[in-house]
Amino acid sequence: MFEKVFVPVAVHEELTDARTPETVRSRVLSLPAWFEVRTVQGTQATTFPVALHRGEREAILLAEALRPDVLLIDEQIGRTIALSRNLPVSGTLGVLEPPTRWGSLAISRKSSTG
């Protein structure tokens, strides 16, 4: 479906957390060739109109830097902020059956730890 999936460090940490289901953790830890973890610069210096989870903040900043075909983000406030910053967004369900093949994706996962 996607040629490349860019994941911010914060999201990678959430996906590999002990509370994440084992099947997800093991898949993420195997780091397939299409899955690339990226460090995001300026996460503390950048302000947003409301408080966002670290993963959402980093995903939006990474998407601004990389300009992927779509930012996968499910939280409504994160989606609203991403749209206000002219980023193409989709929720998880939206990428399961996209109308065309996407090239790259940046993702956000809601933090279960806040």
C-alpha positions in Angstrom: 0.0 0.0 0.0 2.7 2.5 1.0 6.2 2.7 -0.3 7.5 4.1 2.9 6.1 4.8 6.4 7.9 7.5 8.5 7.4 7.2 12.2 8.5 9.8 14.8 10.5 8.5 17.7 7.7 9.2 20.1 5.3 7.0 18.2 7.9 4.3 17.9 8.3 4.4 21.6 4.6 4.0 22.1 4.4 1.1 19.6 7.2 -0.7 21.5 6.0 0.0 25.0 5.3 -3.0 27.2 1.6 -2.2 27.3 1.3 -2.5 23.5 0.1 -5.9 22.2 3.0 -8.3 21.6 2.1 -8.8 17.9 2.4 -5.0 17.3 5.6 -4.7 19.3 7.3 -7.6 17.5 6.4 -6.2 14.1 7.6 -2.8 14.9 10.8 -4.0 16.5 11.6 -6.0 13.3 11.8 -2.7 11.5 10.8 -3.7 8.0 12.5 -1.9 5.1 9.4 0.3 4.5 9.3 1.5 8.2 11.6 4.3 9.0 11.9 5.9 12.5 12.8 9.6 12.3 13.9 12.1 14.9 12.0 15.3 14.9 13.7 18.6 15.4 12.2 21.5 17.3 9.6 19.6 19.2 9.9 21.8 22.3 10.3 25.1 20.5 7.2 24.6 18.4 3.9 25.7 19.9 0.4 24.4 19.1 -2.9 26.1 20.0 -3.8 23.3 22.4 -1.9 20.6 24.2 -1.2 17.5 22.1 0.3 14.2 23.0 4.0 13.9 22.2 3.4 11.4 19.4 0.8 13.7 17.7 3.1 16.7 18.0 6.0 14.8 16.5 3.9 13.3 13.8 2.7 16.8 12.7 6.2 18.3 12.8 7.6 15.3 10.9 4.9 15.6 8.3 5.6 19.3 7.9 9.3 18.5 7.3 8.8 15.5 4.9 5.5 16.5 3.2 4.3 12.9 2.9 1.3 12.0 0.8 -0.8 11.6 3.9 -0.5 11.9 7.7 -2.2 9.1 9.5 -3.7 10.6 12.7 -6.9 9.5 14.4 -7.3 12.0 17.2 -9.7 14.8 16.1 -7.8 17.7 17.7 -4.6 16.5 16.0 -6.4 16.1 12.7 -7.8 19.6 13.0 -4.4 21.1 13.8 -2.7 19.2 10.9 -5.4 20.4 8.5 -4.9 24.0 9.7 -1.3 23.5 8.8 -2.2 22.3 5.3 -1.2 18.7 5.9 -3.2 15.9 4.1 -4.6 13.7 6.8 -6.4 10.4 7.1 -7.6 8.2 9.9 -6.7 4.5 10.2 -9.8 3.4 8.4 -9.1 5.9 5.5 -5.9 4.2 4.6 -7.2 0.6 4.7 -8.8 1.1 1.3 -7.4 4.2 -0.3 -8.7 5.2 -3.8 -5.1 5.1 -5.2 -1.7 3.9 -4.1 0.0 6.3 -1.7 3.7 7.0 -1.8 4.7 7.9 1.8 3.0 8.1 5.1 3.8 9.8 8.5 1.9 8.3 11.4 0.7 9.3 14.8 -0.6 7.0 17.5 -2.6 8.3 20.5 -0.5 7.9 23.6 -2.0 5.7 26.3 0.3 7.3 28.8 -0.7 10.9 28.1 
